[in-house]
């Protein structure tokens, strides 16, 4: 059995007690100290404490950490009302980039995954990471035939770190429940934990890549990297390197180019959902690049990361479309039925009216049959959705609480992320027509059949259920 960096057998790296205890100590100190200071401030303040100052404390505590908890904090910042607005604004400032592992670490990690002769399996392998994030880093390489490759290598002890960090996440949510009882975050915490555990499994991620390649086969302008199957393991994924430019480099491009990129983004996100019940749960700008012709003309979109993929039950897809149709034709019975399909429980007329404020915001561009820009009056994409979330939260304080169904978490987050991309690129399109085209492409009653066939063909294991 191949030994890993710390002489621990590879099979035991999945969740080592020593790794968890070490992580508990480091994370618990920062988060625990911040929580204690918040509690003390509230105890001596008749006004309930300074929320902005409290949020800064937690950002400072989390900002010293790398790994899953920082990723969770960034994720929470994009889910409206998962945390108070002041906390979301502070956590959004956490950096995406983490310090990369040095070459000695990388060399040992690659040997652990591919064997001591791993370098002989590549034509070349760059020592410096091309990108580093919270759970792993990417190195450029070439195959023995000279094909450009990207090697995504997971940091050591990530499974232990995930379990330790998820336990600390409960502290953040417990603090939120003390601050506001408008939203019951129980399902949010469970869903985040389930999806984060899935991101550790690069075999699953490889399956997601095969899945998207099949789903988007009729969309050749959306490129999915080819896998190098013989150079993939549970903690290493090797794929074709796709050249492309960052989307933000096109902020000053002509309107036709910006609209073209956004149309590809729309197709890459909505069509897998309406046809197979699958979404990319992390529509972050860094997960996409534009690919161009030799003369610089934008040809299409590269999809680069498949760690955060959500597969929904076909019934949930029906609920999303039912809500769209109910809002479109102002049919309250259809709207209520859609919320019930989504998993909302104990709703009364007042709560339904409050949820409709948010639903009309999310669906707004899809309901309007005209060329338009996506904007809610926000000064920036980072603020997109905040004012509507504030209105909903204020009303739920009086009428709630509402337990948010777990399926709602990544659907909501991804829709906001997608809208933010459109704002960044100042897209002006008929989103209604694009959505109707996506709905017309496949019969709704065959989503389940198509989904299961695609999952089986791609070799994707059943999704982890929320704890």
C-alpha positions in Angstrom: 0.0 0.0 0.0 1.4 3.4 -1.0 2.2 5.6 2.0 1.2 9.3 1.9 3.1 12.4 2.9 3.1 11.7 6.7 3.6 7.9 6.3 -0.1 7.3 6.9 -1.5 4.7 4.5 -3.6 6.3 1.7 -6.8 4.4 2.7 -6.6 6.0 6.2 -6.3 9.5 4.9 -10.0 9.6 4.3 -10.7 10.9 7.9 -7.8 10.6 10.3 -8.6 11.3 14.0 -5.2 13.1 14.5 -6.0 15.3 11.5 -9.4 16.2 12.8 -8.1 17.0 16.3 -5.4 19.2 14.9 -7.9 21.0 12.8 -10.4 21.4 15.7 -7.7 23.1 17.7 -6.7 25.6 15.0 -10.3 26.3 13.8 -11.9 26.3 17.2 -9.4 28.8 18.6 -10.3 31.4 16.0 -14.0 30.8 15.7 -14.5 30.2 19.4 -12.6 33.4 20.4 -14.7 35.4 17.9 -17.9 33.8 19.2 -17.0 34.5 22.8 -16.2 38.2 22.1 -19.6 38.5 20.3 -21.4 37.0 23.2 -19.6 39.3 25.7 -20.4 42.3 23.6 -24.1 41.4 23.4 -24.3 40.7 27.2 -23.1 44.3 27.9 -25.1 46.0 25.2 -28.7 46.8 25.5 -28.9 47.3 21.7 -27.9 43.7 21.0 -24.4 44.4 19.8 -22.7 45.9 16.8 -23.4 43.5 13.9 -20.8 45.0 11.6 -18.1 44.8 14.3 -19.1 41.2 15.1 -19.0 40.3 11.4 -15.4 41.7 11.1 -14.3 39.5 14.0 -15.5 36.4 12.3 -13.9 37.4 9.0 -10.6 38.0 10.7 -10.8 34.6 12.4 -11.7 32.8 9.2 -9.3 34.8 7.1 -6.3 33.2 8.9 -7.5 29.7 7.8 -7.3 27.8 4.6 -9.3 24.8 3.4 -13.0 23.9 3.7 -14.1 26.4 6.2 -12.9 29.3 4.1 -14.8 27.8 1.1 -17.9 27.4 3.3 -17.7 31.0 4.4 -17.4 32.2 0.8 -20.4 30.0 -0.1 -22.5 31.4 2.7 -21.8 34.9 1.6 -23.6 34.1 -1.7 -26.7 32.6 -0.2 -29.1 35.4 0.7 -30.1 35.2 4.3 -28.0 32.2 5.2 -26.2 34.7 7.4 -27.0 38.3 8.4 -26.2 40.8 5.7 -23.3 42.3 7.6 -21.7 38.9 7.9 -22.3 38.1 4.3 -20.6 41.3 3.2 -17.6 40.7 5.4 -17.2 37.0 4.4 -17.4 37.9 0.7 -14.1 39.6 1.1 -12.3 36.4 1.9 -9.7 35.6 -0.7 -10.2 32.8 -3.2 -6.5 32.1 -3.5 -4.7 29.9 -0.9 -0.9 29.5 -0.7 0.1 26.6 -2.9 2.0 23.5 -1.7 5.7 23.6 -2.4 7.4 21.2 -4.8 8.5 18.7 -2.1 4.9 18.4 -1.0 3.7 18.1 -4.6 6.2 15.5 -5.5 5.2 13.3 -2.5 1.5 13.8 -3.2 1.9 12.8 -6.9 3.9 9.7 -5.9 1.2 8.8 -3.4 -1.4 8.9 -6.2 0.4 7.6 -9.3 3.4 5.7 -7.8 7.1 6.5 -7.5 7.5 6.6 -11.3 4.8 9.2 -11.8 7.0 11.7 -13.6 7.6 9.2 -16.3 3.9 9.3 -17.1 4.1 12.9 -18.2 6.0 14.7 -21.0 6.5 17.6 -18.6 5.1 18.8 -15.2 5.4 22.4 -14.0 6.7 22.7 -10.4 4.8 25.9 -9.7 1.1 25.7 -9.4 -0.9 27.5 -12.1 -3.8 28.1 -9.6 -4.4 27.4 -5.9 -7.7 27.3 -4.0 -9.1 26.2 -0.7 -9.0 22.5 -1.2 -6.4 21.8 -3.9 -4.2 23.3 -6.6 -3.7 23.0 -10.4 -0.4 22.3 -12.2 0.2 22.6 -15.9 1.7 19.5 -17.6 1.9 17.7 -20.9 1.1 14.2 -21.9 3.8 11.9 -23.4 2.4 12.9 -26.7 2.8 16.6 -26.0 -0.9 17.4 -25.3 -1.4 20.3 -22.7 -2.8 19.0 -19.5 -4.2 20.3 -16.2 -3.5 18.3 -13.0 -5.8 19.1 -10.1 -4.2 17.8 -6.9 -6.0 17.8 -3.6 -4.2 19.0 -0.5 -3.4 16.4 2.2 -5.8 15.7 5.0 -8.8 17.4 3.4 -11.3 14.8 4.5 -10.2 15.4 8.1 -10.3 19.1 7.6 -13.8 19.0 6.1 -15.2 17.1 9.1 -13.6 19.3 11.6 -14.7 22.5 9.8 -18.3 21.3 9.4 -18.5 20.9 13.1 -17.4 24.5 13.6 -19.9 25.6 11.0 -22.6 24.6 13.5 -21.3 27.4 15.8 -21.8 30.0 13.1 -25.4 28.8 12.5 -26.1 28.7 16.2 -25.0 32.3 16.5 -27.2 33.2 13.5 -30.2 31.6 15.2 -29.6 33.8 18.3 -29.4 36.9 16.1 -32.5 36.2 13.9 -35.2 33.6 14.0 -36.6 34.5 10.6 -34.8 31.6 8.7 -34.3 28.1 10.1 -30.8 27.2 8.7 -30.9 23.5 9.7 -31.3 22.3 6.1 -28.8 24.8 4.8 -26.1 23.4 7.1 -26.9 19.8 6.1 -26.9 20.5 2.4 -23.6 22.4 2.5 -22.0 19.5 4.4 -23.2 16.9 1.9 -22.0 18.8 -1.1 -18.6 19.7 0.5 -18.0 16.0 1.3 -18.7 15.2 -2.4 -16.1 17.7 -3.5 -13.4 15.6 -1.9 -14.1 12.7 -4.4 -12.3 13.4 -7.7 -13.6 10.1 -9.1 -17.1 11.6 -8.7 -15.9 14.9 -10.3 -14.6 13.0 -13.3 -18.0 11.4 -13.6 -19.5 14.9 -13.5 -17.3 15.9 -16.4 -18.5 12.9 -18.5 -22.0 13.8 -17.5 -21.8 17.4 -18.7 -20.1 16.3 -21.9 -23.1 14.1 -22.7 -25.7 16.6 -21.7 -24.1 19.4 -23.7 -23.1 17.3 -26.7 -25.4 19.4 -28.9 -23.7 22.6 -27.7 -20.2 22.5 -29.3 -19.5 26.1 -28.3 -19.5 25.0 -24.7 -16.3 23.0 -24.1 -15.8 20.4 -21.4 -12.1 19.2 -20.9 -11.3 15.7 -22.0 -10.3 13.4 -19.1 -7.0 11.6 -19.0 -8.5 8.6 -17.3 -5.3 6.7 -16.6 -3.9 9.7 -14.7 -6.9 10.2 -12.4 -7.4 8.9 -8.8 -9.7 9.8 -5.9 -7.5 12.9 -5.1 -6.0 13.7 -8.5 -7.8 14.5 -11.6 -5.9 15.1 -14.9 -7.6 16.7 -17.9 -7.1 18.5 -21.1 -5.8 22.1 -20.6 -8.3 24.5 -22.3 -6.8 27.8 -23.3 -9.1 30.8 -22.7 -9.4 34.3 -21.4 -11.0 35.3 -18.1 -14.6 36.5 -18.5 -13.8 39.8 -16.7 -11.4 40.7 -19.4 -14.5 41.2 -21.6 -16.1 43.8 -19.4 -15.2 46.5 -22.0 -15.8 44.4 -25.1 -18.6 45.3 -27.6 -22.1 44.4 -26.6 -22.5 41.6 -29.1 -19.4 39.8 -27.6 -20.6 40.3 -24.1 -24.1 39.0 -24.9 -22.7 36.0 -26.7 -20.7 35.0 -23.7 -23.7 35.4 -21.4 -25.9 33.4 -23.8 -23.4 30.6 -23.5 -23.4 30.9 -19.8 -27.2 30.7 -19.8 -27.2 27.6 -21.9 -24.4 26.0 -19.8 -26.5 26.5 -16.6 -30.2 26.3 -17.5 -30.2 23.6 -20.2 -28.7 20.8 -18.0 -31.3 21.7 -15.3 -34.3 21.7 -17.6 -33.3 18.6 -19.5 -31.6 16.4 -16.8 -32.2 18.1 -13.4 -28.5 19.0 -13.0 -26.9 22.3 -12.1 -23.4 23.7 -11.7 -23.7 24.9 -8.1 -20.8 27.3 -8.2 -21.2 29.8 -11.1 -18.1 31.7 -10.0 -16.3 33.7 -12.7 -13.1 31.8 -12.2 -14.8 28.5 -13.2 -15.3 29.7 -16.8 -13.1 31.1 -19.5 -13.8 32.3 -23.1 -12.2 30.5 -26.0 -11.4 32.4 -29.2 -10.5 31.9 -32.8 -7.0 32.8 -34.0 -8.2 36.3 -34.9 -9.5 36.9 -31.4 -13.2 36.4 -32.2 -15.0 34.7 -29.2 -16.1 31.2 -30.2 -17.5 29.8 -27.0 -17.1 29.0 -23.3 -14.8 26.7 -21.4 -16.3 25.0 -18.3 -13.4 24.2 -16.0 -14.5 22.9 -12.6 -17.0 20.2 -11.7 -16.6 19.7 -8.0 -19.9 21.4 -7.0 -22.6 19.7 -9.1 -26.1 19.3 -7.8 -28.4 16.6 -9.1 -32.1 17.3 -8.3 -35.0 14.9 -8.0 -37.2 15.2 -11.2 -40.0 16.4 -8.9 -37.9 19.4 -7.9 -37.4 20.3 -11.6 -41.2 20.2 -12.0 -41.6 22.4 -8.9 -39.2 25.1 -10.4 -41.1 25.1 -13.7 -44.5 25.1 -11.9 -43.5 28.2 -9.9 -42.4 29.9 -13.1 -45.7 29.1 -14.8 -47.7 30.1 -11.7 -45.9 33.5 -11.5 -46.2 34.0 -15.2 -50.0 33.5 -15.2 -50.6 34.7 -11.7 -52.1 31.4 -10.6 -51.8 31.2 -6.8 -52.8 27.6 -6.5 -50.0 26.6 -8.9 -47.5 28.8 -7.0 -48.5 27.2 -3.6 -48.2 23.7 -5.2 -44.8 24.6 -6.5 -43.6 25.6 -3.0 -44.9 22.3 -1.6 -43.1 20.4 -4.3 -39.9 22.3 -3.4 -40.3 21.1 0.2 -41.6 24.2 2.1 -43.9 23.2 4.9 -46.4 24.9 7.1 -47.0 27.8 4.8 -49.9 30.2 5.2 -51.0 33.1 3.0 -48.8 35.6 4.7 -45.7 33.4 4.3 -46.5 32.7 0.7 -46.8 36.4 -0.1 -43.4 37.0 1.5 -41.8 34.1 -0.5 -43.3 35.5 -3.6 -41.3 38.7 -3.2 -38.1 36.6 -3.5 -39.5 34.4 -6.2 -40.5 37.3 -8.4 -37.0 38.7 -8.0 -35.3 35.4 -9.0 -37.7 34.8 -11.9 -38.1 38.4 -12.9 -35.8 38.4 -16.0 -37.3 35.1 -17.2 -40.9 36.4 -16.9 -40.3 39.6 -19.0 -40.6 39.0 -22.7 -38.2 41.8 -23.9 -34.5 42.5 -24.3 -33.3 43.8 -20.9 -30.4 44.0 -18.5 -30.4 42.1 -15.2 -30.4 44.7 -12.5 -32.3 45.3 -9.3 -30.9 48.7 -8.7 -27.7 47.4 -7.1 -24.6 49.4 -7.3 -22.6 46.3 -8.1 -22.9 42.6 -8.9 -21.7 41.9 -5.3 -24.8 43.6 -4.0 -27.2 41.8 -6.4 -30.3 40.5 -4.5 -29.4 42.1 -1.2 -32.3 44.6 -1.1 -34.8 41.9 -1.9 -33.3 39.6 0.7 -33.5 42.3 3.3 -37.2 42.9 2.6 -37.9 39.2 2.8 -35.9 38.8 6.0 -37.6 41.8 7.6 -41.1 40.3 6.9 -40.1 36.8 8.0 -39.0 38.2 11.4 -42.6 39.0 12.0 -44.3 36.1 10.3 -41.7 33.3 10.3 -39.6 31.3 10.9 -39.4 29.4 7.6 -37.2 26.3 7.2 -35.5 26.5 3.8 -35.6 23.1 2.0 -32.1 21.8 1.3 -32.7 21.6 -2.5 -33.3 25.3 -2.4 -29.8 26.1 -1.2 -27.7 25.6 -4.3 -30.5 26.4 -6.7 -30.8 29.9 -5.1 -27.1 30.4 -4.7 -26.4 29.5 -8.3 -29.2 31.7 -9.7 -27.8 34.7 -7.8 -24.3 33.8 -9.0 -25.5 33.6 -12.6 -27.2 36.9 -12.4 -24.1 38.5 -11.0 -22.1 37.3 -14.0 -24.7 38.9 -16.3 -24.4 42.2 -14.4 -20.6 42.1 -14.6 -20.7 41.7 -18.3 -23.6 44.1 -18.7 -25.7 41.6 -20.7 -28.8 42.8 -22.6 -30.8 39.8 -23.8 -34.3 38.4 -23.9 -33.9 36.0 -21.0 -37.5 34.9 -21.3 -37.1 33.6 -24.8 -33.9 31.8 -23.9 -35.6 30.1 -21.0 -38.7 29.1 -23.1 -36.3 27.6 -25.7 -34.7 25.6 -22.9 -38.1 24.4 -21.7 -39.2 23.5 -25.2 -36.1 21.4 -26.0 -37.1 18.5 -23.8 -40.4 17.1 -22.4 -40.7 17.7 -18.7 -42.1 14.3 -18.0 -39.0 12.6 -19.3 -36.5 14.4 -17.1 -36.1 11.4 -14.7 -35.5 8.9 -17.5 -32.9 11.1 -19.2 -31.2 11.9 -15.9 -30.8 8.2 -14.8 -29.6 7.2 -18.2 -27.0 10.0 -18.2 -25.8 9.3 -14.7 -25.4 5.6 -15.4 -23.5 6.2 -18.6 -21.2 8.7 -16.9 -20.6 6.4 -13.9 -21.8 9.0 -11.3 -22.5 7.5 -7.9 -25.7 8.5 -6.0 -25.4 11.9 -4.3 -24.6 12.1 -0.6 -27.7 12.9 1.4 -27.7 15.8 3.8 -27.0 14.7 7.3 
